[in-house]
């Protein structure tokens, strides 16, 4: 196993939306599209903090 699960910090969709300054619906779209990995707990999702950091640091392609 690459990392012990006790070292992983999971965030709620609302926390991720606040960090990324987007709506919760945008986070849900990213999760469902596979752009942001998440784990489902019951009816809610939890996103690893490391995945959020990677998504924020990944540059977006230039348009134009």
PyMOL Python script that loads the backbone (N, CA, C, O; Angstrom):
from pymol import cmd

cmd.read_pdbstr("""\
ATOM      1  N   UNK A   1       0.842  -1.176   0.000  1.00  0.00           N
ATOM      2  CA  UNK A   1       0.000   0.000   0.000  1.00  0.00           C
ATOM      3  C   UNK A   1       0.885   1.238   0.000  1.00  0.00           C
ATOM      4  O   UNK A   1       1.827   1.331   0.788  1.00  0.00           O
ATOM      5  N   UNK A   2       0.590   2.176  -0.871  1.00  0.00           N
ATOM      6  CA  UNK A   2       1.434   3.346  -1.025  1.00  0.00           C
ATOM      7  C   UNK A   2       1.417   4.238   0.218  1.00  0.00           C
ATOM      8  O   UNK A   2       2.460   4.725   0.653  1.00  0.00           O
ATOM      9  N   UNK A   3       0.230   4.447   0.783  1.00  0.00           N
ATOM     10  CA  UNK A   3       0.104   5.289   1.974  1.00  0.00           C
ATOM     11  C   UNK A   3      -0.836   4.622   2.956  1.00  0.00           C
ATOM     12  O   UNK A   3      -1.785   3.936   2.577  1.00  0.00           O
ATOM     13  N   UNK A   4      -0.549   4.838   4.212  1.00  0.00           N
ATOM     14  CA  UNK A   4      -1.432   4.347   5.250  1.00  0.00           C
ATOM     15  C   UNK A   4      -2.674   5.239   5.269  1.00  0.00           C
ATOM     16  O   UNK A   4      -2.559   6.463   5.210  1.00  0.00           O
ATOM     17  N   UNK A   5      -3.852   4.635   5.351  1.00  0.00           N
ATOM     18  CA  UNK A   5      -5.090   5.419   5.317  1.00  0.00           C
ATOM     19  C   UNK A   5      -5.216   6.385   6.486  1.00  0.00           C
ATOM     20  O   UNK A   5      -5.949   7.370   6.392  1.00  0.00           O
ATOM     21  N   UNK A   6      -4.517   6.125   7.582  1.00  0.00           N
ATOM     22  CA  UNK A   6      -4.577   7.049   8.711  1.00  0.00           C
ATOM     23  C   UNK A   6      -3.906   8.384   8.377  1.00  0.00           C
ATOM     24  O   UNK A   6      -4.139   9.383   9.057  1.00  0.00           O
ATOM     25  N   UNK A   7      -3.074   8.400   7.330  1.00  0.00           N
ATOM     26  CA  UNK A   7      -2.392   9.626   6.919  1.00  0.00           C
ATOM     27  C   UNK A   7      -3.209  10.447   5.929  1.00  0.00           C
ATOM     28  O   UNK A   7      -2.884  11.609   5.683  1.00  0.00           O
ATOM     29  N   UNK A   8      -4.256   9.872   5.360  1.00  0.00           N
ATOM     30  CA  UNK A   8      -5.049  10.550   4.347  1.00  0.00           C
ATOM     31  C   UNK A   8      -6.130  11.392   5.014  1.00  0.00           C
ATOM     32  O   UNK A   8      -6.832  10.921   5.908  1.00  0.00           O
ATOM     33  N   UNK A   9      -6.257  12.633   4.576  1.00  0.00           N
ATOM     34  CA  UNK A   9      -7.303  13.514   5.091  1.00  0.00           C
ATOM     35  C   UNK A   9      -8.356  13.673   4.005  1.00  0.00           C
ATOM     36  O   UNK A   9      -8.042  14.038   2.873  1.00  0.00           O
ATOM     37  N   UNK A  10      -9.602  13.397   4.356  1.00  0.00           N
ATOM     38  CA  UNK A  10     -10.701  13.494   3.409  1.00  0.00           C
ATOM     39  C   UNK A  10     -11.502  14.763   3.663  1.00  0.00           C
ATOM     40  O   UNK A  10     -11.697  15.174   4.807  1.00  0.00           O
ATOM     41  N   UNK A  11     -11.962  15.376   2.576  1.00  0.00           N
ATOM     42  CA  UNK A  11     -12.737  16.607   2.649  1.00  0.00           C
ATOM     43  C   UNK A  11     -14.139  16.376   2.100  1.00  0.00           C
ATOM     44  O   UNK A  11     -14.348  15.506   1.255  1.00  0.00           O
ATOM     45  N   UNK A  12     -15.087  17.153   2.580  1.00  0.00           N
ATOM     46  CA  UNK A  12     -16.443  17.086   2.050  1.00  0.00           C
ATOM     47  C   UNK A  12     -16.513  17.893   0.754  1.00  0.00           C
ATOM     48  O   UNK A  12     -15.608  18.665   0.439  1.00  0.00           O
ATOM     49  N   UNK A  13     -17.586  17.702   0.022  1.00  0.00           N
ATOM     50  CA  UNK A  13     -17.789  18.450  -1.221  1.00  0.00           C
ATOM     51  C   UNK A  13     -17.843  19.951  -0.921  1.00  0.00           C
ATOM     52  O   UNK A  13     -17.280  20.751  -1.668  1.00  0.00           O
ATOM     53  N   UNK A  14     -18.504  20.327   0.146  1.00  0.00           N
ATOM     54  CA  UNK A  14     -18.597  21.746   0.510  1.00  0.00           C
ATOM     55  C   UNK A  14     -17.220  22.335   0.833  1.00  0.00           C
ATOM     56  O   UNK A  14     -16.925  23.466   0.445  1.00  0.00           O
ATOM     57  N   UNK A  15     -16.384  21.582   1.534  1.00  0.00           N
ATOM     58  CA  UNK A  15     -15.033  22.059   1.854  1.00  0.00           C
ATOM     59  C   UNK A  15     -14.204  22.233   0.591  1.00  0.00           C
ATOM     60  O   UNK A  15     -13.471  23.212   0.451  1.00  0.00           O
ATOM     61  N   UNK A  16     -14.323  21.276  -0.332  1.00  0.00           N
ATOM     62  CA  UNK A  16     -13.580  21.365  -1.597  1.00  0.00           C
ATOM     63  C   UNK A  16     -14.066  22.568  -2.406  1.00  0.00           C
ATOM     64  O   UNK A  16     -13.254  23.304  -2.966  1.00  0.00           O
ATOM     65  N   UNK A  17     -15.367  22.769  -2.471  1.00  0.00           N
ATOM     66  CA  UNK A  17     -15.923  23.905  -3.209  1.00  0.00           C
ATOM     67  C   UNK A  17     -15.407  25.217  -2.632  1.00  0.00           C
ATOM     68  O   UNK A  17     -15.078  26.141  -3.377  1.00  0.00           O
ATOM     69  N   UNK A  18     -15.337  25.297  -1.313  1.00  0.00           N
ATOM     70  CA  UNK A  18     -14.829  26.502  -0.668  1.00  0.00           C
ATOM     71  C   UNK A  18     -13.355  26.716  -0.984  1.00  0.00           C
ATOM     72  O   UNK A  18     -12.941  27.843  -1.259  1.00  0.00           O
ATOM     73  N   UNK A  19     -12.564  25.663  -0.949  1.00  0.00           N
ATOM     74  CA  UNK A  19     -11.130  25.769  -1.248  1.00  0.00           C
ATOM     75  C   UNK A  19     -10.885  26.204  -2.691  1.00  0.00           C
ATOM     76  O   UNK A  19      -9.999  27.014  -2.966  1.00  0.00           O
ATOM     77  N   UNK A  20     -11.686  25.650  -3.613  1.00  0.00           N
ATOM     78  CA  UNK A  20     -11.496  25.926  -5.035  1.00  0.00           C
ATOM     79  C   UNK A  20     -12.275  27.158  -5.501  1.00  0.00           C
ATOM     80  O   UNK A  20     -12.130  27.605  -6.639  1.00  0.00           O
ATOM     81  N   UNK A  21     -13.106  27.700  -4.597  1.00  0.00           N
ATOM     82  CA  UNK A  21     -13.942  28.859  -4.908  1.00  0.00           C
ATOM     83  C   UNK A  21     -14.852  28.604  -6.101  1.00  0.00           C
ATOM     84  O   UNK A  21     -14.952  29.414  -7.022  1.00  0.00           O
ATOM     85  N   UNK A  22     -15.511  27.454  -6.053  1.00  0.00           N
ATOM     86  CA  UNK A  22     -16.507  27.080  -7.052  1.00  0.00           C
ATOM     87  C   UNK A  22     -17.750  26.608  -6.311  1.00  0.00           C
ATOM     88  O   UNK A  22     -17.748  26.511  -5.084  1.00  0.00           O
ATOM     89  N   UNK A  23     -18.806  26.315  -7.053  1.00  0.00           N
ATOM     90  CA  UNK A  23     -20.027  25.828  -6.408  1.00  0.00           C
ATOM     91  C   UNK A  23     -19.892  24.341  -6.098  1.00  0.00           C
ATOM     92  O   UNK A  23     -19.036  23.653  -6.654  1.00  0.00           O
ATOM     93  N   UNK A  24     -20.742  23.861  -5.212  1.00  0.00           N
ATOM     94  CA  UNK A  24     -20.737  22.434  -4.890  1.00  0.00           C
ATOM     95  C   UNK A  24     -21.114  21.613  -6.114  1.00  0.00           C
ATOM     96  O   UNK A  24     -20.617  20.501  -6.287  1.00  0.00           O
ATOM     97  N   UNK A  25     -21.995  22.150  -6.975  1.00  0.00           N
ATOM     98  CA  UNK A  25     -22.383  21.433  -8.193  1.00  0.00           C
ATOM     99  C   UNK A  25     -21.186  21.227  -9.110  1.00  0.00           C
ATOM    100  O   UNK A  25     -21.081  20.188  -9.761  1.00  0.00           O
ATOM    101  N   UNK A  26     -20.290  22.191  -9.172  1.00  0.00           N
ATOM    102  CA  UNK A  26     -19.080  22.048  -9.979  1.00  0.00           C
ATOM    103  C   UNK A  26     -18.221  20.905  -9.450  1.00  0.00           C
ATOM    104  O   UNK A  26     -17.669  20.129 -10.230  1.00  0.00           O
ATOM    105  N   UNK A  27     -18.108  20.802  -8.137  1.00  0.00           N
ATOM    106  CA  UNK A  27     -17.329  19.712  -7.537  1.00  0.00           C
ATOM    107  C   UNK A  27     -17.985  18.370  -7.861  1.00  0.00           C
ATOM    108  O   UNK A  27     -17.298  17.414  -8.223  1.00  0.00           O
ATOM    109  N   UNK A  28     -19.317  18.295  -7.732  1.00  0.00           N
ATOM    110  CA  UNK A  28     -20.019  17.054  -8.076  1.00  0.00           C
ATOM    111  C   UNK A  28     -19.788  16.687  -9.543  1.00  0.00           C
ATOM    112  O   UNK A  28     -19.587  15.515  -9.861  1.00  0.00           O
ATOM    113  N   UNK A  29     -19.814  17.669 -10.430  1.00  0.00           N
ATOM    114  CA  UNK A  29     -19.554  17.398 -11.856  1.00  0.00           C
ATOM    115  C   UNK A  29     -18.149  16.859 -12.064  1.00  0.00           C
ATOM    116  O   UNK A  29     -17.947  15.930 -12.846  1.00  0.00           O
ATOM    117  N   UNK A  30     -17.175  17.440 -11.364  1.00  0.00           N
ATOM    118  CA  UNK A  30     -15.790  16.976 -11.483  1.00  0.00           C
ATOM    119  C   UNK A  30     -15.654  15.538 -10.983  1.00  0.00           C
ATOM    120  O   UNK A  30     -14.928  14.739 -11.574  1.00  0.00           O
ATOM    121  N   UNK A  31     -16.345  15.212  -9.903  1.00  0.00           N
ATOM    122  CA  UNK A  31     -16.307  13.856  -9.353  1.00  0.00           C
ATOM    123  C   UNK A  31     -16.927  12.872 -10.341  1.00  0.00           C
ATOM    124  O   UNK A  31     -16.343  11.829 -10.632  1.00  0.00           O
ATOM    125  N   UNK A  32     -18.105  13.204 -10.854  1.00  0.00           N
ATOM    126  CA  UNK A  32     -18.801  12.297 -11.771  1.00  0.00           C
ATOM    127  C   UNK A  32     -18.076  12.156 -13.111  1.00  0.00           C
ATOM    128  O   UNK A  32     -18.177  11.114 -13.759  1.00  0.00           O
ATOM    129  N   UNK A  33     -17.347  13.193 -13.534  1.00  0.00           N
ATOM    130  CA  UNK A  33     -16.586  13.132 -14.781  1.00  0.00           C
ATOM    131  C   UNK A  33     -15.268  12.380 -14.611  1.00  0.00           C
ATOM    132  O   UNK A  33     -14.612  12.041 -15.596  1.00  0.00           O
ATOM    133  N   UNK A  34     -14.885  12.123 -13.369  1.00  0.00           N
ATOM    134  CA  UNK A  34     -13.622  11.440 -13.121  1.00  0.00           C
ATOM    135  C   UNK A  34     -12.429  12.370 -13.024  1.00  0.00           C
ATOM    136  O   UNK A  34     -11.290  11.913 -12.931  1.00  0.00           O
ATOM    137  N   UNK A  35     -12.680  13.675 -13.046  1.00  0.00           N
ATOM    138  CA  UNK A  35     -11.596  14.652 -12.944  1.00  0.00           C
ATOM    139  C   UNK A  35     -11.081  14.797 -11.519  1.00  0.00           C
ATOM    140  O   UNK A  35      -9.959  15.255 -11.302  1.00  0.00           O
ATOM    141  N   UNK A  36     -11.897  14.410 -10.557  1.00  0.00           N
ATOM    142  CA  UNK A  36     -11.543  14.513  -9.148  1.00  0.00           C
ATOM    143  C   UNK A  36     -11.920  13.194  -8.474  1.00  0.00           C
ATOM    144  O   UNK A  36     -13.104  12.876  -8.358  1.00  0.00           O
ATOM    145  N   UNK A  37     -10.929  12.428  -8.031  1.00  0.00           N
ATOM    146  CA  UNK A  37     -11.248  11.139  -7.397  1.00  0.00           C
ATOM    147  C   UNK A  37     -11.966  11.343  -6.069  1.00  0.00           C
ATOM    148  O   UNK A  37     -11.664  12.277  -5.326  1.00  0.00           O
ATOM    149  N   UNK A  38     -12.906  10.472  -5.782  1.00  0.00           N
ATOM    150  CA  UNK A  38     -13.676  10.576  -4.548  1.00  0.00           C
ATOM    151  C   UNK A  38     -14.110   9.194  -4.091  1.00  0.00           C
ATOM    152  O   UNK A  38     -14.158   8.240  -4.869  1.00  0.00           O
ATOM    153  N   UNK A  39     -14.421   9.119  -2.818  1.00  0.00           N
ATOM    154  CA  UNK A  39     -14.933   7.889  -2.217  1.00  0.00           C
ATOM    155  C   UNK A  39     -16.337   8.192  -1.742  1.00  0.00           C
ATOM    156  O   UNK A  39     -16.598   9.247  -1.165  1.00  0.00           O
ATOM    157  N   UNK A  40     -17.234   7.263  -1.989  1.00  0.00           N
ATOM    158  CA  UNK A  40     -18.619   7.464  -1.582  1.00  0.00           C
ATOM    159  C   UNK A  40     -18.851   6.828  -0.214  1.00  0.00           C
ATOM    160  O   UNK A  40     -18.558   5.651  -0.007  1.00  0.00           O
ATOM    161  N   UNK A  41     -19.379   7.618   0.713  1.00  0.00           N
ATOM    162  CA  UNK A  41     -19.773   7.151   2.035  1.00  0.00           C
ATOM    163  C   UNK A  41     -21.274   7.362   2.153  1.00  0.00           C
ATOM    164  O   UNK A  41     -21.733   8.486   2.357  1.00  0.00           O
ATOM    165  N   UNK A  42     -22.031   6.292   2.027  1.00  0.00           N
ATOM    166  CA  UNK A  42     -23.480   6.426   2.066  1.00  0.00           C
ATOM    167  C   UNK A  42     -23.951   7.259   0.896  1.00  0.00           C
ATOM    168  O   UNK A  42     -23.751   6.889  -0.261  1.00  0.00           O
ATOM    169  N   UNK A  43     -24.579   8.385   1.197  1.00  0.00           N
ATOM    170  CA  UNK A  43     -25.089   9.262   0.146  1.00  0.00           C
ATOM    171  C   UNK A  43     -24.172  10.448  -0.133  1.00  0.00           C
ATOM    172  O   UNK A  43     -24.507  11.301  -0.954  1.00  0.00           O
ATOM    173  N   UNK A  44     -23.033  10.516   0.528  1.00  0.00           N
ATOM    174  CA  UNK A  44     -22.137  11.650   0.336  1.00  0.00           C
ATOM    175  C   UNK A  44     -20.787  11.190  -0.200  1.00  0.00           C
ATOM    176  O   UNK A  44     -20.450  10.007  -0.160  1.00  0.00           O
ATOM    177  N   UNK A  45     -20.028  12.155  -0.702  1.00  0.00           N
ATOM    178  CA  UNK A  45     -18.698  11.885  -1.231  1.00  0.00           C
ATOM    179  C   UNK A  45     -17.649  12.501  -0.310  1.00  0.00           C
ATOM    180  O   UNK A  45     -17.887  13.517   0.344  1.00  0.00           O
ATOM    181  N   UNK A  46     -16.487  11.860  -0.279  1.00  0.00           N
ATOM    182  CA  UNK A  46     -15.323  12.411   0.408  1.00  0.00           C
ATOM    183  C   UNK A  46     -14.172  12.406  -0.591  1.00  0.00           C
ATOM    184  O   UNK A  46     -13.935  11.419  -1.286  1.00  0.00           O
ATOM    185  N   UNK A  47     -13.468  13.523  -0.646  1.00  0.00           N
ATOM    186  CA  UNK A  47     -12.390  13.697  -1.604  1.00  0.00           C
ATOM    187  C   UNK A  47     -11.074  13.801  -0.846  1.00  0.00           C
ATOM    188  O   UNK A  47     -10.971  14.583   0.099  1.00  0.00           O
ATOM    189  N   UNK A  48     -10.060  13.023  -1.246  1.00  0.00           N
ATOM    190  CA  UNK A  48      -8.761  13.140  -0.570  1.00  0.00           C
ATOM    191  C   UNK A  48      -8.169  14.541  -0.765  1.00  0.00           C
ATOM    192  O   UNK A  48      -8.216  15.103  -1.859  1.00  0.00           O
ATOM    193  N   UNK A  49      -7.624  15.077   0.294  1.00  0.00           N
ATOM    194  CA  UNK A  49      -7.043  16.417   0.231  1.00  0.00           C
ATOM    195  C   UNK A  49      -5.921  16.483  -0.801  1.00  0.00           C
ATOM    196  O   UNK A  49      -5.748  17.506  -1.463  1.00  0.00           O
ATOM    197  N   UNK A  50      -5.170  15.413  -0.940  1.00  0.00           N
ATOM    198  CA  UNK A  50      -4.079  15.388  -1.923  1.00  0.00           C
ATOM    199  C   UNK A  50      -4.609  15.510  -3.349  1.00  0.00           C
ATOM    200  O   UNK A  50      -3.950  16.107  -4.200  1.00  0.00           O
ATOM    201  N   UNK A  51      -5.788  14.955  -3.622  1.00  0.00           N
ATOM    202  CA  UNK A  51      -6.385  15.056  -4.958  1.00  0.00           C
ATOM    203  C   UNK A  51      -6.806  16.493  -5.254  1.00  0.00           C
ATOM    204  O   UNK A  51      -6.702  16.955  -6.391  1.00  0.00           O
ATOM    205  N   UNK A  52      -7.282  17.196  -4.230  1.00  0.00           N
ATOM    206  CA  UNK A  52      -7.665  18.598  -4.401  1.00  0.00           C
ATOM    207  C   UNK A  52      -6.420  19.432  -4.694  1.00  0.00           C
ATOM    208  O   UNK A  52      -6.434  20.284  -5.583  1.00  0.00           O
ATOM    209  N   UNK A  53      -5.348  19.187  -3.950  1.00  0.00           N
ATOM    210  CA  UNK A  53      -4.102  19.924  -4.172  1.00  0.00           C
ATOM    211  C   UNK A  53      -3.584  19.693  -5.583  1.00  0.00           C
ATOM    212  O   UNK A  53      -3.127  20.629  -6.239  1.00  0.00           O
ATOM    213  N   UNK A  54      -3.651  18.453  -6.053  1.00  0.00           N
ATOM    214  CA  UNK A  54      -3.200  18.130  -7.407  1.00  0.00           C
ATOM    215  C   UNK A  54      -4.065  18.840  -8.437  1.00  0.00           C
ATOM    216  O   UNK A  54      -3.540  19.377  -9.412  1.00  0.00           O
ATOM    217  N   UNK A  55      -5.368  18.854  -8.241  1.00  0.00           N
ATOM    218  CA  UNK A  55      -6.280  19.512  -9.188  1.00  0.00           C
ATOM    219  C   UNK A  55      -6.031  21.017  -9.236  1.00  0.00           C
ATOM    220  O   UNK A  55      -6.113  21.625 -10.303  1.00  0.00           O
ATOM    221  N   UNK A  56      -5.731  21.618  -8.094  1.00  0.00           N
ATOM    222  CA  UNK A  56      -5.473  23.057  -8.057  1.00  0.00           C
ATOM    223  C   UNK A  56      -4.147  23.388  -8.732  1.00  0.00           C
ATOM    224  O   UNK A  56      -4.036  24.405  -9.416  1.00  0.00           O
ATOM    225  N   UNK A  57      -3.147  22.541  -8.545  1.00  0.00           N
ATOM    226  CA  UNK A  57      -1.813  22.812  -9.086  1.00  0.00           C
ATOM    227  C   UNK A  57      -1.672  22.483 -10.562  1.00  0.00           C
ATOM    228  O   UNK A  57      -0.749  22.972 -11.215  1.00  0.00           O
ATOM    229  N   UNK A  58      -2.573  21.660 -11.106  1.00  0.00           N
ATOM    230  CA  UNK A  58      -2.486  21.258 -12.503  1.00  0.00           C
ATOM    231  C   UNK A  58      -2.879  22.425 -13.394  1.00  0.00           C
ATOM    232  O   UNK A  58      -3.984  22.953 -13.277  1.00  0.00           O
ATOM    233  N   UNK A  59      -1.971  22.832 -14.293  1.00  0.00           N
ATOM    234  CA  UNK A  59      -2.296  23.970 -15.149  1.00  0.00           C
ATOM    235  C   UNK A  59      -3.376  23.614 -16.161  1.00  0.00           C
ATOM    236  O   UNK A  59      -3.480  22.475 -16.614  1.00  0.00           O
ATOM    237  N   UNK A  60      -4.164  24.605 -16.497  1.00  0.00           N
ATOM    238  CA  UNK A  60      -5.219  24.436 -17.502  1.00  0.00           C
ATOM    239  C   UNK A  60      -4.623  24.878 -18.839  1.00  0.00           C
ATOM    240  O   UNK A  60      -3.864  25.845 -18.897  1.00  0.00           O
ATOM    241  N   UNK A  61      -4.969  24.169 -19.900  1.00  0.00           N
ATOM    242  CA  UNK A  61      -4.446  24.487 -21.219  1.00  0.00           C
ATOM    243  C   UNK A  61      -4.849  25.907 -21.622  1.00  0.00           C
ATOM    244  O   UNK A  61      -5.957  26.354 -21.326  1.00  0.00           O
ATOM    245  N   UNK A  62      -3.945  26.604 -22.296  1.00  0.00           N
ATOM    246  CA  UNK A  62      -4.231  27.958 -22.779  1.00  0.00           C
ATOM    247  C   UNK A  62      -5.280  27.917 -23.872  1.00  0.00           C
ATOM    248  O   UNK A  62      -5.257  27.059 -24.755  1.00  0.00           O
ATOM    249  N   UNK A  63      -6.183  28.849 -23.791  1.00  0.00           N
ATOM    250  CA  UNK A  63      -7.209  28.953 -24.830  1.00  0.00           C
ATOM    251  C   UNK A  63      -6.896  30.180 -25.659  1.00  0.00           C
ATOM    252  O   UNK A  63      -6.892  31.301 -25.150  1.00  0.00           O
ATOM    253  N   UNK A  64      -6.639  29.971 -26.913  1.00  0.00           N
ATOM    254  CA  UNK A  64      -6.394  31.100 -27.818  1.00  0.00           C
ATOM    255  C   UNK A  64      -4.989  31.291 -28.047  1.00  0.00           C
ATOM    256  O   UNK A  64      -4.601  32.197 -28.784  1.00  0.00           O
TER     257      UNK A  64
END
""", "prot")
cmd.dss("prot")
cmd.show_as("cartoon", "prot")
cmd.util.cbc("prot")
cmd.orient("prot")
